[in-house]
Structure formats: structure tokens, C-alpha cells
Amino acid sequence: MNGRPPGRAFSLTEVIVATGIFALAVVAVLALLPLAVRQASSSRDLQTAARLGDAIRIQVQHLVPASSFPEFASLRLVAARDGTSLRAEDSPPADADRYFLVEVAPYGRPPLQDDLAAPLLVLTARVSWPCRTPLSGPGATTSLKQDRFSFAFALRP
């Protein structure tokens, strides 16, 4: 004997078991990472869709003159993913700026008349994303899941 007390150490079995438990924990955490990233992206898109309200109102006022309130049928707009460049769907630029699709339609009845002389146009806007153009050709479909957000607003000339 060399005079030292016997050393205490982990056995090989204990080290292997501890490494296995640690590896399982790391794999479980990494498996949750894509879900967390997807949830964060979805939350950001929903917040952007909710912020589009004022831009939609301004764009509709710009595109729909007060004289055509009684005949207003519907309007389709598109916006980029960051909520900028809201414009009519059929106007250029290319598909890169088309992420949100906004469908504006009358809410129920024709323009309401209140105690003021000017008509009040009540509209509903449905914002859906991601906006993808349908694929061309027979039987072509898009299998993307779209999220939606709707709200109502009123315009007065």
C-alpha cells in the first residue's frame, strides 16, 4: 500500500448512464426549437396583420371615392411580410411583396345614414397569410395553411 486512502471515482457504467441522460435531455430541447421558432414567426405575422388596419382604411379611402359608396362591392389588396407597401392586388411589383392578402367587402347592408348628411360605409376586412398565387394547370392546388384575421371599420367621406 502506498499510504493513500482508496480514491473515489465514478465507474464507467455511471459515466455512460449520465452521458445518456444528458444526450436525451439535449435531444428533447433541440426537438422543441423548431416549434418555438414557428410560434414566434406566427405571432409576429399576427401582430403585423393587426397593425394593417390603419393602412387598409387609408388605402380604401384613396381607392374608393365617396360618390361610389353605394355601389362598393369588394376590393383586394396585398402587402409585404413587414406590413409595408399595401396596394391593389393587380398592381405591380412581383410576387416577392405579396405576403398578406386583404379582402375588403361591405359589412351587411348598403351605406348607413346617420344623423349627419354624409353616408357611412361600414366594411369588413379579412387579412390572410401567407398569400400565394394559385399554381397553374389542371388539378393544381396550394396546400399551404393560411392564417386569418378579420375586423370591421367604417369610412365617412
TIVO-2410 file (N, C-alpha, C; in nm, 3 decimals):
# residues 157
REC num residu      c1      c2      c3 atome chaine
REC   1      M   0.083  -0.117   0.000     N      A
REC   1      M   0.000   0.000   0.000    CA      A
REC   1      M   0.088   0.123   0.000     C      A
REC   2      N   0.042   0.223  -0.062     N      A
REC   2      N   0.122   0.345  -0.072    CA      A
REC   2      N   0.084   0.448   0.033     C      A
REC   3      G  -0.009   0.420   0.122     N      A
REC   3      G  -0.043   0.509   0.230    CA      A
REC   3      G  -0.156   0.605   0.201     C      A
REC   4      R  -0.208   0.606   0.077     N      A
REC   4      R  -0.321   0.694   0.045    CA      A
REC   4      R  -0.449   0.617   0.064     C      A
REC   5      P  -0.557   0.691   0.103     N      A
REC   5      P  -0.685   0.622   0.111    CA      A
REC   5      P  -0.732   0.588  -0.030     C      A
REC   6      P  -0.811   0.484  -0.043     N      A
REC   6      P  -0.856   0.447  -0.176    CA      A
REC   6      P  -0.934   0.563  -0.241     C      A
REC   7      G  -0.907   0.595  -0.366     N      A
REC   7      G  -0.970   0.706  -0.438    CA      A
REC   7      G  -1.115   0.675  -0.472     C      A
REC   8      R  -1.195   0.778  -0.467     N      A
REC   8      R  -1.335   0.763  -0.503    CA      A
REC   8      R  -1.350   0.821  -0.643     C      A
REC   9      A  -1.408   0.743  -0.731     N      A
REC   9      A  -1.427   0.787  -0.869    CA      A
REC   9      A  -1.555   0.724  -0.923     C      A
REC  10      F  -1.601   0.776  -1.033     N      A
REC  10      F  -1.719   0.720  -1.098    CA      A
REC  10      F  -1.677   0.597  -1.177     C      A
REC  11      S  -1.764   0.502  -1.177     N      A
REC  11      S  -1.736   0.383  -1.259    CA      A
REC  11      S  -1.773   0.415  -1.404     C      A
REC  12      L  -1.727   0.331  -1.492     N      A
REC  12      L  -1.756   0.350  -1.634    CA      A
REC  12      L  -1.906   0.342  -1.661     C      A
REC  13      T  -1.975   0.256  -1.591     N      A
REC  13      T  -2.120   0.242  -1.607    CA      A
REC  13      T  -2.191   0.371  -1.568     C      A
REC  14      E  -2.152   0.434  -1.459     N      A
REC  14      E  -2.215   0.558  -1.414    CA      A
REC  14      E  -2.191   0.671  -1.515     C      A
REC  15      V  -2.072   0.676  -1.571     N      A
REC  15      V  -2.041   0.779  -1.670    CA      A
REC  15      V  -2.126   0.759  -1.796     C      A
REC  16      I  -2.142   0.636  -1.840     N      A
REC  16      I  -2.223   0.608  -1.960    CA      A
REC  16      I  -2.369   0.643  -1.936     C      A
REC  17      V  -2.424   0.607  -1.819     N      A
REC  17      V  -2.563   0.639  -1.788    CA      A
REC  17      V  -2.582   0.790  -1.781     C      A
REC  18      A  -2.493   0.863  -1.718     N      A
REC  18      A  -2.504   1.009  -1.708    CA      A
REC  18      A  -2.495   1.074  -1.846     C      A
REC  19      T  -2.406   1.025  -1.930     N      A
REC  19      T  -2.394   1.078  -2.066    CA      A
REC  19      T  -2.521   1.052  -2.146     C      A
REC  20      G  -2.580   0.934  -2.130     N      A
REC  20      G  -2.705   0.902  -2.199    CA      A
REC  20      G  -2.819   0.992  -2.155     C      A
REC  21      I  -2.831   1.017  -2.026     N      A
REC  21      I  -2.936   1.106  -1.975    CA      A
REC  21      I  -2.917   1.248  -2.028     C      A
REC  22      F  -2.793   1.294  -2.029     N      A
REC  22      F  -2.764   1.427  -2.081    CA      A
REC  22      F  -2.798   1.435  -2.230     C      A
REC  23      A  -2.764   1.333  -2.307     N      A
REC  23      A  -2.792   1.332  -2.450    CA      A
REC  23      A  -2.943   1.334  -2.475     C      A
REC  24      L  -3.021   1.260  -2.397     N      A
REC  24      L  -3.166   1.262  -2.412    CA      A
REC  24      L  -3.224   1.400  -2.382     C      A
REC  25      A  -3.171   1.466  -2.280     N      A
REC  25      A  -3.219   1.600  -2.245    CA      A
REC  25      A  -3.188   1.699  -2.358     C      A
REC  26      V  -3.069   1.692  -2.415     N      A
REC  26      V  -3.030   1.782  -2.523    CA      A
REC  26      V  -3.117   1.757  -2.646     C      A
REC  27      V  -3.143   1.631  -2.679     N      A
REC  27      V  -3.227   1.598  -2.794    CA      A
REC  27      V  -3.369   1.650  -2.773     C      A
REC  28      A  -3.423   1.639  -2.652     N      A
REC  28      A  -3.559   1.688  -2.624    CA      A
REC  28      A  -3.566   1.840  -2.639     C      A
REC  29      V  -3.467   1.911  -2.592     N      A
REC  29      V  -3.465   2.056  -2.605    CA      A
REC  29      V  -3.452   2.097  -2.752     C      A
REC  30      L  -3.365   2.029  -2.826     N      A
REC  30      L  -3.349   2.062  -2.968    CA      A
REC  30      L  -3.474   2.028  -3.049     C      A
REC  31      A  -3.551   1.929  -3.006     N      A
REC  31      A  -3.675   1.894  -3.076    CA      A
REC  31      A  -3.779   2.004  -3.058     C      A
REC  32      L  -3.775   2.078  -2.949     N      A
REC  32      L  -3.871   2.186  -2.925    CA      A
REC  32      L  -3.833   2.316  -2.996     C      A
REC  33      L  -3.712   2.327  -3.042     N      A
REC  33      L  -3.664   2.450  -3.104    CA      A
REC  33      L  -3.742   2.488  -3.230     C      A
REC  34      P  -3.767   2.399  -3.326     N      A
REC  34      P  -3.845   2.440  -3.444    CA      A
REC  34      P  -3.986   2.487  -3.409     C      A
REC  35      L  -4.049   2.424  -3.311     N      A
REC  35      L  -4.182   2.466  -3.269    CA      A
REC  35      L  -4.179   2.607  -3.213     C      A
REC  36      A  -4.079   2.638  -3.133     N      A
REC  36      A  -4.068   2.772  -3.075    CA      A
REC  36      A  -4.044   2.877  -3.184     C      A
REC  37      V  -3.962   2.845  -3.282     N      A
REC  37      V  -3.935   2.938  -3.392    CA      A
REC  37      V  -4.062   2.960  -3.474     C      A
REC  38      R  -4.137   2.853  -3.501     N      A
REC  38      R  -4.262   2.865  -3.577    CA      A
REC  38      R  -4.365   2.948  -3.501     C      A
REC  39      Q  -4.375   2.929  -3.370     N      A
REC  39      Q  -4.468   3.007  -3.288    CA      A
REC  39      Q  -4.430   3.155  -3.288     C      A
REC  40      A  -4.302   3.184  -3.279     N      A
REC  40      A  -4.257   3.324  -3.280    CA      A
REC  40      A  -4.289   3.390  -3.414     C      A
REC  41      S  -4.267   3.318  -3.523     N      A
REC  41      S  -4.297   3.371  -3.655    CA      A
REC  41      S  -4.447   3.394  -3.672     C      A
REC  42      S  -4.528   3.300  -3.626     N      A
REC  42      S  -4.673   3.314  -3.635    CA      A
REC  42      S  -4.722   3.433  -3.553     C      A
REC  43      S  -4.666   3.452  -3.437     N      A
REC  43      S  -4.703   3.565  -3.352    CA      A
REC  43      S  -4.666   3.698  -3.418     C      A
REC  44      R  -4.550   3.703  -3.479     N      A
REC  44      R  -4.506   3.825  -3.547    CA      A
REC  44      R  -4.599   3.857  -3.665     C      A
REC  45      D  -4.638   3.754  -3.740     N      A
REC  45      D  -4.729   3.777  -3.852    CA      A
REC  45      D  -4.866   3.825  -3.805     C      A
REC  46      L  -4.916   3.769  -3.696     N      A
REC  46      L  -5.045   3.812  -3.643    CA      A
REC  46      L  -5.041   3.957  -3.597     C      A
REC  47      Q  -4.932   3.997  -3.533     N      A
REC  47      Q  -4.918   4.136  -3.490    CA      A
REC  47      Q  -4.912   4.230  -3.611     C      A
REC  48      T  -4.843   4.189  -3.715     N      A
REC  48      T  -4.836   4.271  -3.837    CA      A
REC  48      T  -4.973   4.282  -3.901     C      A
REC  49      A  -5.048   4.171  -3.907     N      A
REC  49      A  -5.183   4.174  -3.965    CA      A
REC  49      A  -5.274   4.267  -3.885     C      A
REC  50      A  -5.261   4.267  -3.754     N      A
REC  50      A  -5.344   4.354  -3.671    CA      A
REC  50      A  -5.307   4.501  -3.692     C      A
REC  51      R  -5.181   4.529  -3.720     N      A
REC  51      R  -5.138   4.667  -3.743    CA      A
REC  51      R  -5.176   4.720  -3.880     C      A
REC  52      L  -5.220   4.633  -3.970     N      A
REC  52      L  -5.256   4.677  -4.105    CA      A
REC  52      L  -5.384   4.759  -4.110     C      A
REC  53      G  -5.460   4.762  -4.004     N      A
REC  53      G  -5.590   4.828  -4.003    CA      A
REC  53      G  -5.590   4.970  -4.054     C      A
REC  54      D  -5.504   5.055  -4.002     N      A
REC  54      D  -5.499   5.195  -4.046    CA      A
REC  54      D  -5.456   5.207  -4.191     C      A
REC  55      A  -5.359   5.126  -4.232     N      A
REC  55      A  -5.314   5.131  -4.370    CA      A
REC  55      A  -5.425   5.087  -4.465     C      A
REC  56      I  -5.503   4.989  -4.424     N      A
REC  56      I  -5.615   4.943  -4.507    CA      A
REC  56      I  -5.719   5.053  -4.520     C      A
REC  57      R  -5.752   5.116  -4.409     N      A
REC  57      R  -5.852   5.225  -4.412    CA      A
REC  57      R  -5.805   5.338  -4.504     C      A
REC  58      I  -5.681   5.378  -4.495     N      A
REC  58      I  -5.628   5.486  -4.578    CA      A
REC  58      I  -5.628   5.445  -4.726     C      A
REC  59      Q  -5.588   5.321  -4.754     N      A
REC  59      Q  -5.584   5.275  -4.893    CA      A
REC  59      Q  -5.725   5.267  -4.953     C      A
REC  60      V  -5.822   5.220  -4.874     N      A
REC  60      V  -5.960   5.212  -4.924    CA      A
REC  60      V  -6.014   5.353  -4.948     C      A
REC  61      Q  -5.987   5.447  -4.859     N      A
REC  61      Q  -6.031   5.585  -4.881    CA      A
REC  61      Q  -5.970   5.643  -5.008     C      A
REC  62      H  -5.846   5.604  -5.035     N      A
REC  62      H  -5.778   5.653  -5.155    CA      A
REC  62      H  -5.836   5.590  -5.282     C      A
REC  63      L  -5.872   5.462  -5.276     N      A
REC  63      L  -5.919   5.391  -5.395    CA      A
REC  63      L  -6.069   5.400  -5.420     C      A
REC  64      V  -6.147   5.428  -5.314     N      A
REC  64      V  -6.293   5.429  -5.327    CA      A
REC  64      V  -6.343   5.570  -5.298     C      A
REC  65      P  -6.381   5.645  -5.400     N      A
REC  65      P  -6.435   5.779  -5.375    CA      A
REC  65      P  -6.572   5.772  -5.307     C      A
REC  66      A  -6.605   5.876  -5.233     N      A
REC  66      A  -6.731   5.880  -5.157    CA      A
REC  66      A  -6.852   5.865  -5.248     C      A
REC  67      S  -6.841   5.910  -5.370     N      A
REC  67      S  -6.955   5.901  -5.461    CA      A
REC  67      S  -6.989   5.756  -5.498     C      A
REC  68      S  -6.893   5.666  -5.482     N      A
REC  68      S  -6.919   5.526  -5.518    CA      A
REC  68      S  -6.948   5.439  -5.396     C      A
REC  69      F  -6.971   5.499  -5.278     N      A
REC  69      F  -7.005   5.422  -5.158    CA      A
REC  69      F  -7.124   5.328  -5.182     C      A
REC  70      P  -7.233   5.376  -5.241     N      A
REC  70      P  -7.348   5.286  -5.258    CA      A
REC  70      P  -7.320   5.167  -5.349     C      A
REC  71      E  -7.229   5.180  -5.445     N      A
REC  71      E  -7.201   5.072  -5.538    CA      A
REC  71      E  -7.082   4.987  -5.498     C      A
REC  72      F  -7.017   5.017  -5.385     N      A
REC  72      F  -6.895   4.945  -5.347    CA      A
REC  72      F  -6.925   4.796  -5.328     C      A
REC  73      A  -6.849   4.712  -5.395     N      A
REC  73      A  -6.871   4.567  -5.387    CA      A
REC  73      A  -6.759   4.499  -5.307     C      A
REC  74      S  -6.637   4.508  -5.352     N      A
REC  74      S  -6.525   4.447  -5.281    CA      A
REC  74      S  -6.394   4.500  -5.337     C      A
REC  75      L  -6.288   4.472  -5.264     N      A
REC  75      L  -6.155   4.519  -5.302    CA      A
REC  75      L  -6.054   4.421  -5.247     C      A
REC  76      R  -5.951   4.390  -5.324     N      A
REC  76      R  -5.844   4.300  -5.279    CA      A
REC  76      R  -5.713   4.376  -5.279     C      A
REC  77      L  -5.642   4.368  -5.168     N      A
REC  77      L  -5.514   4.435  -5.152    CA      A
REC  77      L  -5.410   4.331  -5.111     C      A
REC  78      V  -5.283   4.363  -5.133     N      A
REC  78      V  -5.173   4.278  -5.087    CA      A
REC  78      V  -5.070   4.365  -5.017     C      A
REC  79      A  -4.997   4.303  -4.926     N      A
REC  79      A  -4.892   4.374  -4.852    CA      A
REC  79      A  -4.772   4.282  -4.834     C      A
REC  80      A  -4.656   4.342  -4.813     N      A
REC  80      A  -4.535   4.266  -4.788    CA      A
REC  80      A  -4.540   4.207  -4.647     C      A
REC  81      R  -4.448   4.118  -4.616     N      A
REC  81      R  -4.449   4.050  -4.486    CA      A
REC  81      R  -4.428   4.147  -4.370     C      A
REC  82      D  -4.356   4.255  -4.393     N      A
REC  82      D  -4.335   4.351  -4.285    CA      A
REC  82      D  -4.450   4.451  -4.273     C      A
REC  83      G  -4.554   4.434  -4.354     N      A
REC  83      G  -4.671   4.519  -4.346    CA      A
REC  83      G  -4.662   4.645  -4.429     C      A
REC  84      T  -4.557   4.660  -4.505     N      A
REC  84      T  -4.541   4.780  -4.588    CA      A
REC  84      T  -4.594   4.753  -4.728     C      A
REC  85      S  -4.595   4.853  -4.808     N      A
REC  85      S  -4.636   4.851  -4.949    CA      A
REC  85      S  -4.772   4.786  -4.971     C      A
REC  86      L  -4.871   4.832  -4.896     N      A
REC  86      L  -5.009   4.788  -4.917    CA      A
REC  86      L  -5.059   4.850  -5.047     C      A
REC  87      R  -5.109   4.765  -5.138     N      A
REC  87      R  -5.152   4.813  -5.269    CA      A
REC  87      R  -5.258   4.720  -5.326     C      A
REC  88      A  -5.320   4.763  -5.434     N      A
REC  88      A  -5.420   4.679  -5.501    CA      A
REC  88      A  -5.353   4.552  -5.551     C      A
REC  89      E  -5.427   4.443  -5.549     N      A
REC  89      E  -5.369   4.312  -5.583    CA      A
REC  89      E  -5.316   4.306  -5.725     C      A
REC  90      D  -5.381   4.372  -5.817     N      A
REC  90      D  -5.342   4.361  -5.957    CA      A
REC  90      D  -5.231   4.456  -5.999     C      A
REC  91      S  -5.180   4.537  -5.907     N      A
REC  91      S  -5.075   4.631  -5.944    CA      A
REC  91      S  -4.938   4.565  -5.931     C      A
REC  92      P  -4.838   4.613  -6.009     N      A
REC  92      P  -4.703   4.558  -5.995    CA      A
REC  92      P  -4.649   4.598  -5.860     C      A
REC  93      P  -4.551   4.556  -5.809     N      A
REC  93      P  -4.438   4.468  -5.836    CA      A
REC  93      P  -4.468   4.319  -5.820     C      A
REC  94      A  -4.363   4.244  -5.825     N      A
REC  94      A  -4.373   4.099  -5.834    CA      A
REC  94      A  -4.420   4.032  -5.705     C      A
REC  95      D  -4.424   3.901  -5.711     N      A
REC  95      D  -4.474   3.817  -5.603    CA      A
REC  95      D  -4.397   3.832  -5.471     C      A
REC  96      A  -4.276   3.883  -5.474     N      A
REC  96      A  -4.195   3.891  -5.354    CA      A
REC  96      A  -4.259   3.978  -5.246     C      A
REC  97      D  -4.337   4.078  -5.288     N      A
REC  97      D  -4.401   4.168  -5.192    CA      A
REC  97      D  -4.542   4.124  -5.157     C      A
REC  98      R  -4.583   4.004  -5.195     N      A
REC  98      R  -4.718   3.956  -5.170    CA      A
REC  98      R  -4.714   3.853  -5.057     C      A
REC  99      Y  -4.741   3.896  -4.936     N      A
REC  99      Y  -4.746   3.802  -4.824    CA      A
REC  99      Y  -4.883   3.803  -4.758     C      A
REC 100      F  -4.938   3.922  -4.735     N      A
REC 100      F  -5.071   3.936  -4.676    CA      A
REC 100      F  -5.171   3.965  -4.788     C      A
REC 101      L  -5.282   3.893  -4.789     N      A
REC 101      L  -5.392   3.921  -4.880    CA      A
REC 101      L  -5.504   3.982  -4.798     C      A
REC 102      V  -5.551   4.099  -4.838     N      A
REC 102      V  -5.656   4.170  -4.766    CA      A
REC 102      V  -5.779   4.177  -4.857     C      A
REC 103      E  -5.890   4.121  -4.810     N      A
REC 103      E  -6.016   4.126  -4.884    CA      A
REC 103      E  -6.111   4.217  -4.808     C      A
REC 104      V  -6.151   4.326  -4.872     N      A
REC 104      V  -6.239   4.425  -4.811    CA      A
REC 104      V  -6.375   4.415  -4.879     C      A
REC 105      A  -6.481   4.403  -4.799     N      A
REC 105      A  -6.616   4.391  -4.853    CA      A
REC 105      A  -6.712   4.467  -4.762     C      A
REC 106      P  -6.828   4.504  -4.815     N      A
REC 106      P  -6.927   4.573  -4.732    CA      A
REC 106      P  -6.972   4.482  -4.617     C      A
REC 107      Y  -6.998   4.544  -4.505     N      A
REC 107      Y  -7.042   4.471  -4.386    CA      A
REC 107      Y  -7.194   4.478  -4.381     C      A
REC 108      G  -7.257   4.377  -4.435     N      A
REC 108      G  -7.403   4.371  -4.429    CA      A
REC 108      G  -7.471   4.458  -4.532     C      A
REC 109      R  -7.542   4.559  -4.488     N      A
REC 109      R  -7.627   4.642  -4.573    CA      A
REC 109      R  -7.551   4.752  -4.645     C      A
REC 110      P  -7.620   4.823  -4.736     N      A
REC 110      P  -7.557   4.936  -4.805    CA      A
REC 110      P  -7.519   5.046  -4.706     C      A
REC 111      P  -7.456   5.151  -4.753     N      A
REC 111      P  -7.409   5.256  -4.661    CA      A
REC 111      P  -7.518   5.304  -4.566     C      A
REC 112      L  -7.482   5.317  -4.442     N      A
REC 112      L  -7.576   5.361  -4.339    CA      A
REC 112      L  -7.588   5.513  -4.343     C      A
REC 113      Q  -7.702   5.561  -4.309     N      A
REC 113      Q  -7.723   5.705  -4.299    CA      A
REC 113      Q  -7.746   5.737  -4.152     C      A
REC 114      D  -7.662   5.818  -4.095     N      A
REC 114      D  -7.683   5.857  -3.955    CA      A
REC 114      D  -7.731   6.001  -3.950     C      A
REC 115      D  -7.721   6.064  -3.836     N      A
REC 115      D  -7.776   6.198  -3.821    CA      A
REC 115      D  -7.699   6.304  -3.900     C      A
REC 116      L  -7.582   6.270  -3.951     N      A
REC 116      L  -7.509   6.364  -4.035    CA      A
REC 116      L  -7.549   6.343  -4.180     C      A
REC 117      A  -7.519   6.437  -4.263     N      A
REC 117      A  -7.562   6.430  -4.403    CA      A
REC 117      A  -7.479   6.331  -4.485     C      A
REC 118      A  -7.360   6.299  -4.442     N      A
REC 118      A  -7.272   6.213  -4.521    CA      A
REC 118      A  -7.298   6.065  -4.491     C      A
REC 119      P  -7.292   5.978  -4.590     N      A
REC 119      P  -7.312   5.835  -4.566    CA      A
REC 119      P  -7.193   5.775  -4.492     C      A
REC 120      L  -7.220   5.667  -4.426     N      A
REC 120      L  -7.118   5.595  -4.351    CA      A
REC 120      L  -7.107   5.457  -4.414     C      A
REC 121      L  -6.990   5.423  -4.464     N      A
REC 121      L  -6.969   5.293  -4.527    CA      A
REC 121      L  -6.901   5.202  -4.426     C      A
REC 122      V  -6.969   5.097  -4.384     N      A
REC 122      V  -6.913   5.001  -4.289    CA      A
REC 122      V  -6.859   4.882  -4.368     C      A
REC 123      L  -6.734   4.851  -4.345     N      A
REC 123      L  -6.666   4.746  -4.420    CA      A
REC 123      L  -6.608   4.641  -4.326     C      A
REC 124      T  -6.585   4.524  -4.380     N      A
REC 124      T  -6.513   4.420  -4.307    CA      A
REC 124      T  -6.388   4.385  -4.388     C      A
REC 125      A  -6.279   4.367  -4.319     N      A
REC 125      A  -6.153   4.331  -4.383    CA      A
REC 125      A  -6.108   4.196  -4.331     C      A
REC 126      R  -6.073   4.108  -4.422     N      A
REC 126      R  -6.019   3.978  -4.384    CA      A
REC 126      R  -5.876   3.971  -4.435     C      A
REC 127      V  -5.782   3.959  -4.343     N      A
REC 127      V  -5.640   3.951  -4.377    CA      A
REC 127      V  -5.600   3.804  -4.365     C      A
REC 128      S  -5.544   3.748  -4.471     N      A
REC 128      S  -5.498   3.610  -4.468    CA      A
REC 128      S  -5.353   3.604  -4.514     C      A
REC 129      W  -5.280   3.509  -4.461     N      A
REC 129      W  -5.138   3.494  -4.495    CA      A
REC 129      W  -5.096   3.351  -4.475     C      A
REC 130      P  -4.997   3.300  -4.541     N      A
REC 130      P  -4.923   3.363  -4.650    CA      A
REC 130      P  -5.006   3.364  -4.776     C      A
REC 131      C  -4.992   3.469  -4.853     N      A
REC 131      C  -5.065   3.487  -4.979    CA      A
REC 131      C  -4.984   3.421  -5.089     C      A
REC 132      R  -5.040   3.323  -5.149     N      A
REC 132      R  -4.973   3.256  -5.260    CA      A
REC 132      R  -5.065   3.257  -5.380     C      A
REC 133      T  -5.010   3.282  -5.497     N      A
REC 133      T  -5.090   3.275  -5.617    CA      A
REC 133      T  -5.114   3.129  -5.651     C      A
REC 134      P  -5.235   3.094  -5.698     N      A
REC 134      P  -5.262   2.954  -5.730    CA      A
REC 134      P  -5.171   2.905  -5.841     C      A
REC 135      L  -5.129   2.783  -5.827     N      A
REC 135      L  -5.046   2.724  -5.931    CA      A
REC 135      L  -5.130   2.702  -6.056     C      A
REC 136      S  -5.070   2.715  -6.171     N      A
REC 136      S  -5.146   2.699  -6.295    CA      A
REC 136      S  -5.147   2.553  -6.337     C      A
REC 137      G  -5.243   2.522  -6.420     N      A
REC 137      G  -5.252   2.386  -6.472    CA      A
REC 137      G  -5.367   2.311  -6.410     C      A
REC 138      P  -5.407   2.200  -6.476     N      A
REC 138      P  -5.520   2.122  -6.424    CA      A
REC 138      P  -5.486   2.054  -6.293     C      A
REC 139      G  -5.576   2.063  -6.199     N      A
REC 139      G  -5.558   1.996  -6.069    CA      A
REC 139      G  -5.456   2.060  -5.978     C      A
REC 140      A  -5.408   2.177  -6.012     N      A
REC 140      A  -5.307   2.243  -5.930    CA      A
REC 140      A  -5.372   2.303  -5.806     C      A
REC 141      T  -5.314   2.275  -5.693     N      A
REC 141      T  -5.365   2.330  -5.567    CA      A
REC 141      T  -5.248   2.378  -5.483     C      A
REC 142      T  -5.280   2.463  -5.390     N      A
REC 142      T  -5.180   2.503  -5.293    CA      A
REC 142      T  -5.218   2.440  -5.160     C      A
REC 143      S  -5.123   2.373  -5.098     N      A
REC 143      S  -5.152   2.302  -4.974    CA      A
REC 143      S  -5.103   2.379  -4.853     C      A
REC 144      L  -5.077   2.508  -4.869     N      A
REC 144      L  -5.029   2.588  -4.758    CA      A
REC 144      L  -5.144   2.621  -4.663     C      A
REC 145      K  -5.116   2.612  -4.535     N      A
REC 145      K  -5.214   2.652  -4.435    CA      A
REC 145      K  -5.211   2.804  -4.427     C      A
REC 146      Q  -5.328   2.865  -4.431     N      A
REC 146      Q  -5.336   3.010  -4.422    CA      A
REC 146      Q  -5.396   3.049  -4.288     C      A
REC 147      D  -5.336   3.149  -4.225     N      A
REC 147      D  -5.393   3.208  -4.105    CA      A
REC 147      D  -5.479   3.325  -4.148     C      A
REC 148      R  -5.580   3.358  -4.064     N      A
REC 148      R  -5.672   3.468  -4.098    CA      A
REC 148      R  -5.696   3.556  -3.977     C      A
REC 149      F  -5.723   3.682  -4.008     N      A
REC 149      F  -5.755   3.782  -3.906    CA      A
REC 149      F  -5.858   3.874  -3.968     C      A
REC 150      S  -5.970   3.896  -3.902     N      A
REC 150      S  -6.077   3.981  -3.957    CA      A
REC 150      S  -6.112   4.094  -3.861     C      A
REC 151      F  -6.156   4.205  -3.918     N      A
REC 151      F  -6.203   4.318  -3.838    CA      A
REC 151      F  -6.295   4.404  -3.923     C      A
REC 152      A  -6.373   4.486  -3.856     N      A
REC 152      A  -6.465   4.577  -3.925    CA      A
REC 152      A  -6.419   4.721  -3.901     C      A
REC 153      F  -6.450   4.808  -3.996     N      A
REC 153      F  -6.419   4.950  -3.980    CA      A
REC 153      F  -6.519   5.030  -4.064     C      A
REC 154      A  -6.523   5.161  -4.040     N      A
REC 154      A  -6.619   5.247  -4.109    CA      A
REC 154      A  -6.546   5.362  -4.177     C      A
REC 155      L  -6.601   5.403  -4.290     N      A
REC 155      L  -6.548   5.518  -4.365    CA      A
REC 155      L  -6.656   5.623  -4.379     C      A
REC 156      R  -6.613   5.745  -4.367     N      A
REC 156      R  -6.701   5.858  -4.391    CA      A
REC 156      R  -6.627   5.948  -4.490     C      A
REC 157      P  -6.699   5.996  -4.593     N      A
REC 157      P  -6.630   6.078  -4.693    CA      A
REC 157      P  -6.574   6.206  -4.635     C      A
***
